[in-house]
Every structure is written in structure tokens, then in C-alpha cells.
Amino acid sequence: MKTEVVKADSDSTCDSIADRAAEVLSRGGLVAFPTETVYGVAARVDHPEALDRLRFIKERPRDKAFTVHIASRDDADQFVSQLPGIALRFIRKAWPGPLTLILNVEDPVATAVTKELGVTASETIYHDKTVGLRCPDEQIATAFLRAARAPVVAASANLAGAPPPTSAGEVLRGLDGRIDLLIDAGTTRYREPSTIVRITGQSYELLREGVYDARTIERLSVLRLLFVCTGNTCRSPMAAALAEKALAQRLGCEVRELSSKGVVVSSVGTAGGLGGAAENAQEAMATRGLDISKHVSTALSVELVQQADYVYAMASVHRDRIIGLAPAARRRVALLLGDRDVHDPIGGSEQEYELCAQVIDEGIQAVLQEVKL
């Protein structure tokens, strides 16, 4: 059998190629496809004969699972019932992209995919109560995985022991005649494998550096909360200080230890960048044992919004400004009080600042319930 090769050389052919590849999978075939890292070879989990062929090519025993490849990061919860906070941060910041996550699954039988396909299929997906998930950042791969309409597992498209291929020619040198279809999209973007990270509880272990190095993975793992007001002299710095206190209590540590726990809280202003915290704001925090006297006003930026996992605006005008600046962050931006603004106490009395601090604290206690550490 000679491997069929289809060339993906324009957007117009993407859907038709994806449909053709999905049809091959549906008949129990093997399909080699490009990702942004290396070429992979895929099989559907509900075709045992295809999985046996894939295991033979990769010399992989039955008790070692292949990585599940998904079309969208939103598909992850089909395979893991309860995603920990650190996994959610990696998924939001790095998917689609060159990162493979190994996740614990306490009860694979209770997952949505097992309920749909049955225990036999889930044994292909899970190994020792873990699952490997990958969401490629490559147009044809995404279209192909979506068109498959069933869980797809894949491994690098090379014989066991050979280097992972980064071009269609390299795939054919090892697998011509061993696979049914090859999607040729030229040389892969990064030309190196994905990074592999294992998630355990609220911590991670870097199993293999790839496109992302250790420093990048550490940065992606951090939980970042951002509070936004106008001048960044009263409302948002008070909110940040109160949030730090609440999060430290929740983690059982001191505020100064939050960064070592992978938590960073900051504040900015839509017109920030001048001066420090207002005197009355400092007093309101001092009565709560918090010191914001060294705070320096910072201006809102696209980069800070993009880095944040949660963005809380003091008023609707701030929320609108944030979304206008970074539309992709819309789902992560919310009003601190949910449906109303925090009144600006600027120029007001000590009592007005104290009342503002109380309102902010109540808002902090409410929104932090949704924050997964």
C-alpha cells in the first residue's frame, strides 16, 4: 500500500482536506498531519485496529497511552472532569500552542468522554489515571481534528527511535506504505517538539523542554490578578492590597510569600502613571494592617491585560476601556461589584475612603470565590 499524499497549500483547500482525512480515520485508517511543532500520526480511539497499527509503528505497549489531540481548548473538560487552577492557566495562556499537558484524572469512568464512548475506549485515552492533552496551533490540524467528530490520539510521525519529522518528506522516508494518508503542509513552524508539563494538584513538573523553555513555563504558571481604576491612586491599589490579604489567608501564608506561591496581584489605572497612593487610601488600608505607602501609580497597558488571568474593573468605564484596548481579554474582564460601579472617593473625606474600602473588600470576598488557585 502506498501512502496517499494531499497537499495543503491554500486556505480554500483546508476544509476539503480535513474532511478527507477525517473520512480516512473513520474507516480505521492512520493519518499523518502537520502541527506547529512536528508532524504527527493519528488514529481514532474507537478503532482498535488503527490503534494496533499505531502501536506497532511506535513500538508502544498497550498499557502506555497516546496523547489526545483536541481542536479547541474548550474540549479539555471532556477528558478531565475537574481541571485544577494551574491547568486552567496553562490552557488559557498556551493553547492552542506547543504545550502538552499530562493531567491527573481520579475517576476516568466519570469523565464525559468515557460516558459517551464506554470504558473500552477510555482505556486507550487514560493510563494510570492520567491523560495527555495537546491542542495544536496549526490551521489544518485544527480543521482535521474538528472534522474527525471523535477523540483522536496521535504520536510523532516517525518510526520508534527516529527523530520526529518536521516535513512531509521526512514522514514518507519512515512511514510510506505504513500509513493511509499524509497531509503535506510543508515544513512545520517551530521544527521542534512541544514542551511537556505534568500537573499534580496545584504544582507542575517540566518533563521535557521543547518550544517553551523552563523560564516560559514558569511565567505561564503564575496566577495574575489585575485591578483597574482611573488614576491608580485609591480604588485599585486598595483592591489589590485587600486581595493580597485574602489570598494569603486562603493559602495560609504571608502576603510577602504570595509570589513564591505563584500568585501576583497588581493594579493599574486607565489614566495612571502619576504619583503614589492617596493619603486617605493609605489610612484606610493602615487600619486593616496593610501598607500601600510605597505604591506607585501605573498606566494600563495591553501587555498587562494579556498577562492577567482575572481583570477586575472598578467601574463600567474602566471595563469598556480595557476591552477596547484588548478585545481578546473580554471573557476575563469583570466589574468588581458585578453589576455596579465602585464610587470614586478622590478628593473626599476619610469617611468616604473608609466606606469605599468596605465596599471594595466586600467585592473582593465575592469575586475571589471564583478564582481557582
N, C-alpha and C positions, 0 to 999 in steps of 0.2 A: 504494500500500500504506500503510495506516495502522498506526502502531506500537501493538502490544498493551501495555497497562499493567496490571501487577499490584501491588497494594498490600500491603506487608509491615507489618502493624500489630499483630501479636502473635506470641509465640514459637511458638504452635501451628501457624501457617501457614508457618513458616520452612522446614521440610524440604520441604513440598509445592511451595513457590515455587522452592526451589533445584533440585528435580527437574525442574520445568517449564522453568526457564532452561537447565539442562544439556541437556535434550532439544532445545531450540531450537539450542543450539550444535552438538549432534551432527549436525544436519541442515544445518550450514553457515551458520547464522544469526548475527546480531550481537545482543548483549545489553548493555544499559546497566544498571549496578548501582551501589549506593552503597558507598563506603568511609568511613572515619572522616575523610577529608580532602575529596575531591571525588568526583563521580560519574565512573565510567569506562565505556568501551565495549569489550567483549571479543569475541575470536574464538578458536577452537581452531587450533593451529598445523598440524594435519593436514587443514585445509580451505582450500586455496589460494584458492577463490573468495571465501570470507569475508575472508581477509586482503587480497585485492584491493579489496574494498569498503571495508575499514577504511582502507587506504592512500589510497583516493580521498577519503574523508571528511576525513582528516587531511592530505591533500596531501603524503604522505610517500613518498619514493622507495624502490625495492625494496632498495637497499643500506643502508638505515637500519632497524635492528631496533626492535621494540616491546618494552616491559618485560614480563617474565614475572611473572605474579601467582600466588602459591602459597598453599595453605590452611594450611600449617604450616611453621614454621621448620625442621623436620626434613627438609623436602623440598629444601632448598637444595643438598645434596650430590648430587642427581640432575643438577644443571646445572653444578656445579663439582667436579671430582674431588678437588682438594686446597685446602681453604679455609685461608687464612693466619690466624694467630692474631688479628690485629686485626679481621678479618672476623668471626671467631667471637665476639669480644667485642661487636661491634655487634649481631650476630644474637641473642645471648643477652640483651642488655640492652634492645634496642629493638624486637624482633619478638615477637609481632605489634605493629605500630605504624607511625607515619607517616614511615618512612625507606626510601628506595630506594637500593640498593647497586649500583654498577657494578663488576663483578669481572673480572679477567683470567682467561682460560681458554687455556692454552698449546696444548692439543690438543682442540678441541671434538669431534672424531671419537671420542675415547676416553671421553667422558662417558656416564653411564648413559642419559640421555635420547636421545642420538644412537644408541646401540646398540639402543634399543627402537624408535625411530621412523624411523631412517635419516637419511642425510646431507641429503636434500632438506628435511626438516622442520627439521633443526638450522640450516639457513641462515636460517630465519626467526627463530630464537632468538638466534643469535650474530652479532656484527658486529665485524670487525677483532679477532677473538679476545677479545671481551668479551661479557658478558651483564648485563642489568639485571634485578634481582630485587626484588620487593615482596611483603610479607606483611601484608595489611591487618588492622586490628584492628576488625572490624565483623562481627557475628554472621551476617547474611545473606550477606555476601561470602564468609566462610569456608565456610559451608554450600554455597554455589553453586560455589565453586572445587573443593571436595572432591567434589561430585556430578558435576562435569564428567568426571572419570576420564581426563583427558588434559591436557597442558600448555596453558595459556591465556595469551594475551598481551592486553594492554589499553593503552589510552591514555585521556586525559581525554575525556569525552563531549561534545565541542563541535566545531564546525567550525574548521578551521585559522584562527588569528588571533583567535578569540573567547575570552573569559575562561572558565576551567574552571568548570563548573556545580556548585553546591552544593545544588541542589534538583531534584526531578523536573521541575518546571515549566520550569526553565532548560534542562534536557536537551531537552524537547519543542520548545521555541522554535527550537532549532537543528537537531534531528535527527528530528523527527516525520516518519515515512514513509521515513526513510533507514535505520532500524534495525528489527529484528523485535520486540524485547521490551524493556520498561523495568520494572525493579523499583523501585517508589516506596517509599522508607522515610523520607520527609520530608527535612528539612534535615540536612546532614552535621554531625558533631560539631564539627570544628575550623574548617570553612569556609575552609580554605586548603590549598595543595598540600603534598605530602610534601617532606621535605628530601632532597636527592640528594648522595650521597657516592661518590667514586671511590676504590677501593682499589688501591694499587700496591705490591706487596711487603709491607712492614710499615709503610707510611705511608698517609695518606689525603689527599684533596683535597676540600674542600667546594665542590661545583659549584653548588648552589642552596640557600639558606636557605628553610625552609618552617615547619612546625610547630616543628621543633627549630632553635634558633639556633646560631651558631658555638660559643658557650660550652658549650652542652649537648652538642654533638657532641664537643668536646674532652674533656669529662668521660667520655663513653661510651667513648672510645677508649683510656682508661687501663687497663692491666693491674694488677689489685689482688689481692695475696695476703694472707690473714689467718691468723694463728696464734693458737690459743686454749688457755689452760690455766686454772688456778683463780684465783690471785691476780695473775697477770700480773707477777710479780716475778722469776721464774727461767726456767722452761721455755720459755714462749712468746717472751719477749724475746730469749733466746739463739737460738731457732729463727729469729726474724726477722732477727737480725744475721747469722747464718750463711747464710740465704737471700739476703740482700742481697749478701754477698760472692760467692756462687756465681753469681748473676745478673749481677753486674757483670763477672765474669770471662768469662762467656758472651757478653756484649755488647761486651767489650773496652773497658770504661770504668771510671771510679772509682765507688765507692759513692755519693758525693755527686752524681754525674751521672745516677743512675737516674731521677729524676723527670723530667729533661729528655728521657729516652728513653721516657717514657710508662709507667714501672713504679713502683708504690708498694707497699711491704711494710710491714705493721703487725701489732701484736699486742694482744690483749685478754685479760681474764680473766672467767670466769663470776661471780667474786666480786671482780673487780678494782676499782680506784679509790682504793687506799690505798698511798702510799709509792712508792719507786723500785725499781730492780733490787737484788736481794740481793747482798751484798758478795762472796760466793763465786761468784756468777754473773758478776759483773763481772770477777773474777780469771780465771775460765775463759775468758772472751772476750778479755781482755787478752793472754793467752798466744798468741792467734791473731791479734793485731793489730787487735782490734775493741773499740770503746769504747761501752759501754752505760751509762756512769755518769750520763748525763743522761736516761735513760729514766724516764718517769712512768707508773705503773700506770693502765690504762684499763678501764672496765667494758664487757662485751659488750652490744651493742645490735642490734635488728632492722635498723636502717639500715646499720650497718657490715657485717652479714652480707649484706644485699641488694646492697650495692655491690661485694662481693668476687667475683672470678672463680673463685678457689680458696680453700677454707677447710680448714685442717688442724688437727685437734684432737689434743691430747697424750694424751688418754685417752677411753675409751668414754663415761664420764660426761659429758665435755665435748661430745662429738659428739651425745649424746642431748639435752643441754640446748640446743644450737644448733638442732637440727631441731625441737625443741618450740617454740622461740621463732620460728623462720622455716621452716615446713614446706616452702614452695616452693623452698627452697635445698637440699633433701635431696641432689640429684644432684651438688652442688658441695662437699659436706662429706665429708671422709675422715679416718681416723686417719693420723697422720704415719707410723707404722710399719706401716700396712696392716692387721695382724690382732692387734696387741698394744699395750699402753699404754706410754708413757714414764714410768718411775718418778719420783715427785716427790721431789727431793732436799732439800726445805725442811727446815732445821734440821740438815742433815747436814754431813759434813766436806768439806774441799776436794777430797779424792779422789772423794767421791760426786758432787760437782758436775762434776768433770772427766770422770768416767765418763758422767754424764748428757749432757754436751756432746758427747762422742764418739758416743753413740747417736743424739742428735738430728742431728748432722752427717751420719751415715750415712743417716738417714731423709731429710734434705734432698736429698742427692745422688740418691737414688732417685726421690723424687716430682717433682723438677724436670725429670726426663726427659719427663714428660707435659705440662709447661707449654709452650704454644706462644707464643712471643714475637711 
